[in-house]
Amino acid sequence: MSTANYGDIIEVTAPADFHVHLRDGELSRLVTPHVYKGGFYLAYVMPNLVPPITTTEMATEYKKRLKDYSGTSKVEFLMTLYLSDALHPNDVKNWKAAGIVGVKSYPRGVTTNSEEGIESYDKYDELFKAMEVHGIVLNLHGEIPSDHSKNICVLNAEERFLPVLANLANKYPKLRIVLEHATTAAAINAVKACGDNVACTITAHHLSLTVDDWAGQSFHFCKPVAKFPDDRRALQEAVKSGNKKFFLGSDSAPHPSLSKSTATATSGCAAGVYTSPILLPLVAHLLDSFGAIDRLADFTSNFGRRFYQIPADSDAPKVFVEKVQGVSVKAEYSSEGKTVVPFWANRQIEWQIRLR
């Protein structure tokens, strides 16, 4: 069991977050600088804005805004498009030159801004074949919509999706596929059973939470929801094992604090957990807690970069994190009338960024 002592320092080369939501407008101005603040030099940006990012031009303009908001030239933003009928196979060959690395699939209505999501993958056959040829990644939100007539709800929506993952992996063996933000032991096993073209992101908060933590606590509520203790243990073991299929995608998803804390008789609170400003220290703290601190560099940089074929340069920046007695997480972040509350607000983290 690998654990650290106070004063121990760990080096990570160019940490990379392969799933982050940076929103738009004033909220984006507030949260985009937190990628760097949290220790990261690469952000794989989700496209579920309103309207969603569905064209090269939209992705290019969004990337320009993120660079402007970031406050540093050191963060690399990798862009994605929203899987929809607006995507055409003939355009795929131009995407990489425009900084577009992947296409994100949202089943209709399962999470924030997924109203334009898909209902069937069959009609995207030619698009997926073009993505195979040109090395574009398919990112899957791995749930199916709730259907009470079929006994499907948020607790089993991920597991019910897994046959779809297996079918896509088999049908398109050269298409790199990422099952995003896994929450169940079944998902971990399904990814292991697929070929090398399939990988899986795991969030920091799903390494911490179970269903008891979000039932009645809106700031821990996200989609997909955290599941059972055995599922959390399976996620932790996947990280601890050093299996290169599993790497960090934070799914850090900021919402204004009022929309997170408030539900009404006709609408629930917003779904999303915000981890960006504390991400690398938080991941170190969590990995240390279950004996996997020696996997920090692989989980937060090496494995994801290897799968996405984006290796760190020989002169890439290094981040050093140190185990300390405890650092309090800030209660909130505010700017221009927008306020967001980070995960573990007012709690103590035993790791901090020391040098970079």
Disulfide bonds with the S-S distance in Angstrom:
none
